[in-house]
Amino acid sequence: MELFEAVRGFFSEAADRLGLDDATRTVLSSPRREVAVQVKVPRDDGSLDVFAGWRVQYNGARGPFKGGLRFHPDASLDEFRCFSALMTWKTALVDIPYGGSKGGIRVDPKQLSEGELERMCRSFVRGIAPVIGPEQDIPAPDVNTGPREMAWMTDQYSRLVGRDSPGAFTGKPVEYNGSLGRDAATGRGAVFCLDRLAHAHGWARGEIRIAVEGYGNAGSWFAILAHALGYRIVGVSDSRGAVVNEQGLDPRAVLDHKRETGSVVGFANAETIDGEDIVGVDCEVLVPAALEESIREDNSDQVRASTVLEVANYPITPKADAVLAERGVVVVPDILGSAGGVAVSYLEWVQNIQRERWTEDRVNDRLRELMETATDEVLARAEAGRVTHREASYEIAVERVGQAEQRRGRH
């Protein structure tokens, strides 16, 4: 099943339960705009390469479009349709005034020099400039992009419009109008969500064992912050393998090891296992924080956790989701679990628009408020409607976007 069709299925089921009218349902079932561009990159040797780039804007009924930019050799239009839809529901669920978008370039950035990468970023911005901007669509980092790329793009956009425009992109370096707290935002937001879940169920932090699949920015920050609160991190993985220790790992020491060696594999005082086996580690909470579709029908029976907290986008396929639900495994969906990143992107944008600099405590306090409120609403909806957490999340999000579309009128 294509990624977009899978996510559209979650929407369709929510629309059925909500009794959404046909007109609103039609509007919300497909992207509002899709832009394809040629990204021309002069290479260091004097040759010219042309890469495919896209920006998909799904829905903007609740505010400007918002979504990341990823550079990946397997990037596709279907992928960006999927993630722009997810961002639409994610921003609605945490109740920030944005719509959803996504985009990027089909390229392996590791094959480019720094100069070529900068030229590619600037070329891409020139291509999508007519459809982005601080009040129209605000891109942010995603896979293989970060503060450096956002700085180049912000500068290029500012040159094109003839004025400084820091609110055109988020995820920028702190020194260039970025926000304190942005780097850890996705992981921190997921920890706030987990802690709220633990409080609701009366779990003791020290008794909760956690395995984290994916030890990039989101996964490593989640592990470090959860460990600091007293949760026990018993396993982490990356693209090369995984390490486990039933007694618990020191996540920051694991990260130091990865930075020194390039992988978590071989970390002292831990057993190294195959990376895909992380889903079967004996724990209470499994946190998929890598790429999409890591838990599928063929490996979902290996999951031993009682709760899965999605920090990656679309890490569980619909068939696997059904298997887990039948087994009674609670799944906290990506549109809630990974919402911390876009929440702090929104706070960065607010600071840029107002020309303010907030303290990190102020940013984190507002993030906590957004994540705890959304988590409480999902828990209440799931209990009242006797539906799964994913179903509850989609009902809340689709209802909010649908109401915004209806209030805007039909003409």
C-alpha positions in Angstrom: 0.0 0.0 0.0 1.3 3.5 -0.9 2.1 5.7 2.1 -0.5 8.3 1.2 -3.3 5.8 0.8 -2.5 4.3 4.2 -2.8 7.7 5.9 -5.9 8.6 3.9 -7.4 5.4 5.2 -7.0 6.7 8.8 -8.7 9.9 7.8 -11.5 8.1 6.0 -12.3 6.0 9.0 -12.4 9.1 11.2 -14.6 10.9 8.7 -17.1 7.9 8.8 -17.3 8.0 12.6 -17.8 11.8 12.6 -20.4 11.7 9.9 -18.5 14.3 7.9 -20.5 15.8 5.0 -19.5 14.9 1.5 -18.2 18.3 0.5 -15.9 18.7 3.5 -14.8 15.1 3.1 -13.8 15.6 -0.5 -11.8 18.8 0.3 -9.9 17.0 3.1 -9.1 13.8 1.2 -6.5 15.3 -1.1 -3.8 18.0 -1.2 -4.8 21.5 -2.1 -1.6 22.1 -4.1 1.4 20.2 -5.4 4.4 21.9 -6.9 7.2 20.1 -8.8 10.4 21.9 -9.6 13.8 21.3 -11.3 16.7 21.8 -8.8 19.7 22.8 -10.9 23.0 22.4 -9.1 26.4 23.5 -10.6 28.9 20.9 -9.4 32.4 21.7 -8.2 33.9 20.2 -11.4 31.9 22.6 -13.6 29.2 20.1 -14.6 25.5 20.6 -13.9 23.1 18.2 -12.2 19.4 18.5 -12.1 17.4 16.9 -9.2 13.6 16.5 -8.7 12.0 18.6 -6.0 8.5 19.0 -4.6 6.4 21.0 -2.2 3.0 19.5 -1.3 0.5 21.7 0.5 -2.3 19.6 2.0 -4.7 21.9 3.8 -4.5 25.5 5.1 -7.9 26.0 6.6 -6.5 26.6 10.1 -3.5 28.8 9.1 -0.3 28.9 6.9 1.0 25.6 5.6 3.7 24.0 7.8 6.0 21.1 7.2 9.5 19.8 6.8 12.0 19.4 3.9 13.8 16.1 3.4 16.7 15.3 1.1 16.7 11.6 0.4 17.5 9.4 -2.7 14.1 7.7 -2.3 12.0 10.9 -1.8 8.8 10.7 -3.8 5.6 12.7 -4.4 3.6 9.9 -2.7 5.7 10.3 0.4 5.2 14.1 0.5 1.5 13.7 0.1 1.5 11.3 3.0 3.5 13.5 5.3 1.7 16.7 4.4 -1.5 15.0 5.4 0.0 13.9 8.7 1.2 17.4 9.4 -2.3 18.7 8.8 -3.7 16.4 11.4 -0.8 16.9 13.7 -1.0 20.7 13.9 -4.8 20.4 14.4 -4.4 17.9 17.2 -2.0 20.1 19.2 -4.2 23.0 18.3 -1.7 25.4 16.7 -2.9 27.7 13.9 -1.2 25.9 11.0 -2.1 23.7 8.1 0.1 20.9 6.8 2.7 20.6 4.0 5.9 18.7 3.2 8.5 18.7 0.5 12.1 18.1 -0.5 14.5 16.8 -3.1 15.3 13.3 -4.4 19.0 13.3 -3.8 21.7 11.7 -1.7 23.1 14.8 0.1 26.1 12.7 1.2 27.3 12.8 -2.4 27.5 16.6 -2.5 30.2 18.9 -1.2 29.2 21.6 1.2 29.3 24.2 -1.6 27.2 22.0 -3.8 24.7 21.4 -1.0 24.4 25.2 -0.4 23.8 25.8 -4.1 21.2 23.1 -4.2 19.3 24.6 -1.2 19.3 28.0 -2.8 18.2 26.6 -6.2 15.3 24.8 -4.5 14.2 28.0 -2.7 14.2 29.8 -6.0 11.9 27.1 -7.4 9.4 27.1 -4.6 9.5 30.8 -3.6 6.2 31.7 -5.2 4.3 29.3 -2.9 6.1 29.8 0.5 6.6 32.6 2.9 5.9 33.6 6.6 2.2 33.9 6.0 1.8 31.2 3.4 4.0 28.1 4.0 6.8 27.8 6.5 9.2 24.9 5.8 11.3 23.3 8.5 14.0 20.6 8.8 13.4 16.9 8.3 15.5 13.9 7.2 19.0 15.0 6.1 18.3 18.7 6.7 19.0 20.9 9.7 19.8 24.4 11.0 22.6 24.9 8.4 20.3 24.2 5.5 17.5 26.3 7.0 19.9 29.3 7.4 20.9 29.1 3.7 17.3 28.9 2.6 16.1 31.7 4.8 18.9 33.9 3.5 18.0 33.0 -0.1 14.3 33.7 0.4 15.1 37.1 2.1 17.2 38.0 -0.9 14.4 37.1 -3.3 11.8 39.2 -1.5 14.2 42.1 -0.8 13.8 42.1 3.0 14.9 40.2 6.1 12.3 37.4 6.5 13.3 35.2 9.4 9.8 33.8 9.7 10.0 32.1 6.3 11.7 29.0 7.7 12.0 27.4 11.2 14.6 25.1 12.6 17.2 27.8 12.0 20.4 28.1 14.0 19.9 29.9 17.3 22.4 32.5 16.2 20.3 33.3 13.2 16.8 33.8 14.6 16.3 30.2 15.7 14.6 29.2 18.9 16.2 27.9 22.1 14.8 24.4 22.7 14.2 23.5 19.1 16.9 20.9 18.8 15.4 18.7 21.5 11.8 19.6 20.8 10.5 16.3 19.1 12.1 14.1 21.8 11.0 16.4 24.6 7.5 16.6 23.4 7.3 12.8 23.2 8.6 12.6 26.8 5.9 15.0 27.9 3.3 12.8 26.2 4.7 9.6 27.8 4.8 11.2 31.2 1.2 12.3 30.9 0.2 8.7 29.9 2.2 7.3 32.8 0.4 9.7 35.2 -3.0 8.8 33.8 -2.3 5.0 34.3 -0.5 5.3 37.6 2.8 4.0 36.3 5.9 4.4 38.3 8.7 5.8 36.1 11.4 3.5 37.5 9.3 0.5 36.6 8.9 1.4 32.9 11.4 -0.1 30.6 11.8 1.6 27.2 13.4 0.5 23.9 14.1 3.2 21.3 14.3 2.3 17.6 16.3 5.0 15.9 19.0 7.0 17.6 19.1 10.2 15.6 18.1 13.6 16.9 14.6 12.7 18.1 15.4 9.2 19.5 18.5 10.2 21.3 16.9 13.3 22.9 13.9 11.2 23.9 16.1 8.6 25.6 18.3 11.2 27.4 15.3 13.2 28.7 13.3 10.1 29.7 16.3 8.7 31.5 16.7 11.9 33.4 13.2 11.6 34.7 13.8 8.0 36.0 12.6 5.9 33.1 14.8 2.9 32.3 16.2 2.8 28.7 17.0 -0.9 28.0 17.7 -0.8 24.3 18.5 1.6 21.5 19.2 1.0 17.8 20.5 2.8 14.7 20.9 1.7 11.0 23.9 -0.5 11.9 22.5 -2.4 14.9 21.2 -2.2 18.4 22.5 -2.5 22.0 20.5 -3.8 24.9 20.9 -4.0 28.7 18.1 -5.2 30.9 19.5 -3.2 33.8 19.5 0.0 31.8 21.7 2.1 29.5 23.1 5.6 30.0 21.7 7.3 26.9 24.1 10.2 26.9 27.1 7.8 27.1 25.6 5.8 24.2 25.3 9.0 22.2 28.9 9.8 22.9 29.9 6.3 21.7 27.9 6.8 18.5 29.6 10.1 17.8 33.0 8.5 18.3 32.4 5.3 16.3 29.5 6.1 14.0 27.1 3.7 15.6 25.6 2.5 18.9 27.0 -0.9 18.1 29.7 -2.1 20.4 28.7 0.1 23.4 30.4 -1.2 26.6 28.3 -3.1 29.1 25.6 -3.9 26.6 24.8 -6.7 24.3 24.8 -5.9 20.5 22.0 -7.4 18.5 20.6 -7.0 15.0 19.0 -3.6 14.5 15.6 -5.0 13.4 15.4 -7.1 16.6 14.9 -3.9 18.7 11.1 -4.2 18.1 11.1 -7.5 20.1 13.0 -6.3 23.1 11.2 -7.1 26.4 9.9 -3.7 27.6 6.8 -1.8 28.6 7.2 1.0 26.0 8.6 0.7 22.4 9.5 4.0 20.7 9.9 3.8 16.9 11.9 7.0 16.1 13.5 6.2 12.8 11.9 6.1 9.3 8.5 5.1 8.2 7.1 1.5 8.1 9.6 0.0 10.6 6.8 -2.1 12.2 5.0 -4.1 9.6 2.7 -7.1 9.4 5.7 -9.5 9.1 7.3 -8.3 12.4 4.4 -6.9 14.5 4.0 -10.2 16.3 7.5 -9.7 17.7 6.5 -6.6 19.7 6.5 -7.4 23.4 5.8 -3.9 24.7 2.4 -3.1 26.0 2.6 0.5 24.6 4.1 1.8 21.4 4.8 5.5 21.3 5.3 6.7 17.7 8.0 9.4 17.4 8.8 8.8 13.7 6.2 9.6 11.0 4.1 6.6 10.0 6.3 3.9 11.6 3.5 1.3 11.8 1.6 0.1 8.7 -2.2 -0.2 8.9 -2.1 -4.0 8.9 0.5 -4.0 11.7 -1.6 -1.4 13.6 -4.6 -3.8 13.4 -2.5 -6.7 14.7 -1.3 -4.7 17.6 -4.8 -3.4 18.4 -6.1 -7.0 18.4 -3.4 -8.0 20.9 -4.3 -5.1 23.1 -1.1 -3.1 22.5 -1.7 0.6 23.0 -0.4 2.7 20.2 0.2 6.5 20.7 0.1 7.8 17.1 2.7 9.9 15.4 0.4 12.9 15.0 0.6 13.1 18.8 3.9 11.5 19.8 6.0 13.4 17.3 4.2 16.8 17.6 6.8 18.4 19.7 8.9 19.4 16.7 6.2 21.3 14.9 5.0 22.8 18.2 8.4 24.5 18.9 8.7 25.4 15.2 5.4 27.3 15.7 7.0 29.0 18.8 10.1 29.9 16.8 7.8 31.4 14.1 5.9 33.4 16.7 9.2 34.8 18.1 10.3 35.7 14.5 7.1 37.5 13.7 7.2 39.4 17.0 10.9 40.0 16.8 11.4 38.4 20.3 13.8 36.0 21.9 12.2 33.7 24.5 14.1 31.9 27.2 14.5 28.1 26.8 12.3 27.6 29.9 9.5 29.6 28.4 9.7 27.6 25.2 9.7 24.3 27.1 6.9 25.3 29.4 4.7 26.2 26.4 5.6 23.0 24.7 4.7 21.0 27.9 1.3 22.8 28.0 0.6 22.0 24.3 1.6 18.3 24.6 -0.1 17.7 27.9 -3.4 19.3 26.8 -3.4 17.3 23.5 -2.5 14.0 25.3 -5.3 14.6 27.9 -7.8 15.2 25.1 -6.8 12.0 23.3 -7.0 10.0 26.4 -10.5 11.4 27.2 -11.8 10.9 23.7 -10.5 7.3 23.5 -12.1 6.4 26.8 -15.4 8.1 26.1 -15.7 6.7 22.6 -14.2 3.3 23.3 -11.8 3.8 20.4 -8.0 3.5 20.0 -5.7 6.3 20.7 -5.1 6.7 17.0 -8.8 6.8 16.2 -9.3 9.3 19.0 -6.4 11.5 17.7 -7.8 11.5 14.1 -11.3 12.3 15.3 -10.1 15.4 17.1 -7.9 16.5 14.3 -10.3 15.9 11.4 -13.1 17.5 13.4 -11.1 20.7 13.9 -9.9 21.0 10.3 -13.4 20.1 9.0 -15.0 22.8 11.2 -12.4 25.4 10.0 -13.3 24.5 6.4 -17.0 24.9 7.0 -16.6 28.2 8.8 -14.6 29.6 5.9 -17.6 29.1 3.6 -18.0 27.5 0.2 -17.5 30.5 -2.2 
